[in-house]
Amino acid sequence: MPDKPAEMTLIDHIEELRHRLLIALIALGLGVVASLVFGEQIVKFLTLPIGGVEKLQSIEITENLGVFMRVSLLTGVIIAFPVLIYELLMFVLPGLKPNEKRFVVLSIPLATRLTPKQIIPTAVSACLAFLILTMVFPASATILWVAAFGLGFFMAPVWPTGFTLAGQSVNLSGRVSSLILLGDSFGGMVLPTLVGKVIEGSGPRMMVY
């Protein structure tokens, strides 16, 4: 019989996480530094469709510097993105079962082909389908577990994808984005407590309704 892989302790997991984060930060730092070195050329390349940098207009005194820094930072993230994804997968995959690993590997290319306008309706429709499933089979514990998994999986992308879609549709200022994230953080603190109270008083099936 093949030997079972040794189980890692909490300290081992923290050490592994620290190692992965360190590599990711180094890759991100190198990507940002490279982007800063070639930032001017990157900005010129990005402004070619509108006729060059000369067509841009600065409203604020520090806007030129701000655009240069944002472009460099975003380009650095794009450069380091393959390393970030790799380190994330190397940390997560060892704890998954073989079928879960296959699911993750298949879902990554699928996510890159879908736009926010496709993801949100698909996710919401799937959530409604799982809710209807629990209403049709209210006495089945198996259906309840399947629905819980499906709801969690399809609800997860709604918020970040919605925020991305909002940024593509309207001009989100730093102040507005901060208020949205503040409201999200407040909801993240309050809603779990309310959900726990509802489940404690009426049972988990009440959450379906």
C-alpha positions as CSV (number, residue, x, y, z in Angstrom):
1,M,0.0,0.0,0.0
2,P,1.3,3.5,-0.8
3,D,2.2,5.6,2.2
4,K,-0.3,8.2,3.2
5,P,1.0,11.8,2.9
6,A,2.0,13.2,6.3
7,E,-0.6,15.5,7.7
8,M,0.6,19.1,8.3
9,T,0.2,20.8,11.6
10,L,-1.2,24.3,11.9
11,I,2.3,25.7,12.3
12,D,3.3,23.9,9.1
13,H,0.4,25.4,7.2
14,I,1.3,28.9,8.5
15,E,4.9,28.4,7.4
16,E,3.8,27.1,4.0
17,L,1.5,30.2,3.6
18,R,4.3,32.5,4.6
19,H,6.6,30.9,2.1
20,R,4.0,31.2,-0.7
21,L,3.2,34.8,0.2
22,L,6.9,35.7,0.2
23,I,7.4,34.4,-3.3
24,A,4.2,36.1,-4.5
25,L,5.4,39.5,-3.0
26,I,8.8,39.2,-4.5
27,A,7.3,38.5,-7.9
28,L,4.9,41.4,-7.5
29,G,7.7,43.7,-6.5
30,L,9.8,42.7,-9.4
31,G,6.9,43.2,-11.8
32,V,6.1,46.7,-10.4
33,V,9.8,47.7,-10.6
34,A,10.0,46.6,-14.2
35,S,6.8,48.4,-15.0
36,L,8.2,51.6,-13.4
37,V,11.3,51.4,-15.5
38,F,9.3,51.1,-18.7
39,G,6.3,53.0,-17.4
40,E,6.7,55.9,-19.9
41,Q,6.8,53.5,-22.9
42,I,3.8,51.6,-21.5
43,V,1.7,54.8,-21.2
44,K,2.7,55.8,-24.8
45,F,1.6,52.4,-26.1
46,L,-1.7,52.5,-24.2
47,T,-2.5,56.0,-25.7
48,L,-1.8,55.1,-29.3
49,P,-5.5,54.5,-30.1
50,I,-6.3,58.1,-29.2
51,G,-3.3,59.7,-30.9
52,G,-0.6,59.6,-28.3
53,V,0.0,61.1,-24.8
54,E,-0.4,64.6,-26.3
55,K,-4.1,64.0,-26.6
56,L,-4.5,63.5,-22.8
57,Q,-5.6,66.4,-20.6
58,S,-4.6,66.8,-17.0
59,I,-7.2,68.3,-14.6
60,E,-5.3,68.1,-11.4
61,I,-1.6,68.9,-10.7
62,T,-0.7,65.4,-9.6
63,E,-2.8,63.6,-12.2
64,N,0.1,62.8,-14.6
65,L,2.1,61.2,-11.8
66,G,-1.0,59.4,-10.5
67,V,-1.7,57.9,-14.0
68,F,1.9,56.9,-14.4
69,M,1.9,55.1,-11.0
70,R,-1.5,53.4,-11.5
71,V,-0.5,52.1,-14.9
72,S,2.9,50.9,-13.6
73,L,1.2,49.1,-10.6
74,L,-1.4,47.5,-12.7
75,T,1.1,46.4,-15.3
76,G,3.3,44.9,-12.4
77,V,0.3,42.9,-11.2
78,I,-0.4,41.6,-14.7
79,I,3.3,40.6,-15.1
80,A,3.3,38.8,-11.7
81,F,-0.2,37.3,-12.1
82,P,1.0,33.9,-13.4
83,V,3.2,33.5,-10.3
84,L,0.4,34.7,-8.0
85,I,-2.0,32.1,-9.4
86,Y,0.7,29.4,-9.3
87,E,1.5,30.0,-5.6
88,L,-2.2,30.1,-4.7
89,L,-2.8,26.8,-6.5
90,M,0.3,25.2,-4.9
91,F,-1.0,26.2,-1.4
92,V,-4.6,25.1,-2.0
93,L,-4.4,22.0,-4.2
94,P,-2.6,19.7,-1.7
95,G,-5.6,19.9,0.5
96,L,-8.2,19.0,-2.2
97,K,-9.5,15.6,-3.2
98,P,-8.7,14.4,-6.8
99,N,-12.2,15.3,-8.1
100,E,-11.9,18.7,-6.5
101,K,-8.5,19.3,-8.1
102,R,-10.0,18.5,-11.5
103,F,-12.8,20.9,-10.9
104,V,-10.4,23.7,-10.1
105,V,-8.2,23.0,-13.1
106,L,-11.3,23.1,-15.4
107,S,-12.9,26.1,-13.8
108,I,-9.9,28.4,-14.4
109,P,-10.0,28.5,-18.2
110,L,-13.8,28.7,-18.1
111,A,-13.6,31.8,-15.9
112,T,-11.2,33.5,-18.3
113,R,-13.7,33.1,-21.2
114,L,-16.7,34.5,-19.4
115,T,-17.4,38.3,-19.1
116,P,-19.0,39.9,-16.0
117,K,-22.3,40.3,-18.0
118,Q,-22.3,36.5,-18.5
119,I,-21.2,35.5,-15.0
120,I,-23.8,37.4,-13.0
121,P,-26.9,36.2,-14.8
122,T,-25.5,32.6,-14.8
123,A,-24.7,32.7,-11.1
124,V,-28.1,34.3,-10.1
125,S,-30.0,31.8,-12.2
126,A,-28.1,28.9,-10.7
127,C,-28.8,30.2,-7.2
128,L,-32.5,30.4,-8.0
129,A,-32.4,26.8,-9.4
130,F,-30.9,25.4,-6.2
131,L,-33.5,27.3,-4.1
132,I,-36.3,25.8,-6.2
133,L,-34.7,22.4,-5.8
134,T,-34.9,22.6,-2.0
135,M,-38.5,23.7,-2.1
136,V,-39.5,20.8,-4.4
137,F,-37.6,18.3,-2.2
138,P,-37.9,19.8,1.3
139,A,-37.4,16.5,3.2
140,S,-34.2,15.4,1.4
141,A,-31.0,15.9,3.4
142,T,-29.0,15.1,0.3
143,I,-30.7,17.8,-1.7
144,L,-30.1,20.2,1.2
145,W,-26.4,19.5,1.2
146,V,-26.2,19.8,-2.6
147,A,-28.1,23.1,-2.6
148,A,-25.9,24.5,0.2
149,F,-22.8,23.7,-1.8
150,G,-24.3,25.1,-5.1
151,L,-25.5,28.3,-3.4
152,G,-22.2,28.9,-1.9
153,F,-20.3,28.2,-5.1
154,F,-22.6,30.4,-7.3
155,M,-23.1,33.2,-4.9
156,A,-19.3,33.6,-4.4
157,P,-18.6,35.4,-7.7
158,V,-21.7,37.7,-7.6
159,W,-20.2,40.5,-5.4
160,P,-16.7,40.7,-6.9
161,T,-18.0,40.4,-10.5
162,G,-20.7,43.0,-9.8
163,F,-18.1,45.4,-8.5
164,T,-16.0,44.8,-11.6
165,L,-19.0,45.4,-13.8
166,A,-19.8,48.6,-12.0
167,G,-16.3,49.8,-12.5
168,Q,-16.6,49.1,-16.2
169,S,-20.0,50.7,-16.5
170,V,-19.6,53.9,-14.5
171,N,-16.7,56.0,-13.3
172,L,-16.1,54.9,-9.7
173,S,-14.1,57.4,-7.8
174,G,-11.8,56.5,-4.9
175,R,-14.4,57.9,-2.4
176,V,-17.3,55.9,-3.9
177,S,-15.2,52.7,-4.0
178,S,-14.2,53.2,-0.4
179,L,-17.9,53.7,0.7
180,I,-18.9,50.5,-1.2
181,L,-16.1,48.5,0.4
182,L,-17.0,49.9,3.8
183,G,-20.6,48.9,3.4
184,D,-19.4,45.4,2.3
185,S,-17.2,45.0,5.3
186,F,-20.1,46.1,7.6
187,G,-22.4,43.6,6.0
188,G,-19.7,40.9,6.4
189,M,-19.7,41.5,10.1
190,V,-23.5,41.8,10.6
191,L,-25.1,39.3,8.3
192,P,-23.3,36.2,9.7
193,T,-24.6,37.0,13.1
194,L,-28.2,37.5,11.8
195,V,-28.0,34.3,9.8
196,G,-26.8,32.4,12.9
197,K,-29.8,33.8,14.9
198,V,-32.3,32.8,12.2
199,I,-30.8,29.3,12.0
200,E,-30.7,29.0,15.8
201,G,-34.4,30.0,16.1
202,S,-36.0,28.4,13.1
203,G,-33.6,25.8,11.7
204,P,-31.4,25.8,8.7
205,R,-34.2,25.3,6.2
206,M,-35.6,28.7,7.0
207,M,-32.7,30.3,5.1
208,V,-34.1,28.9,1.9
209,Y,-37.1,31.2,2.2
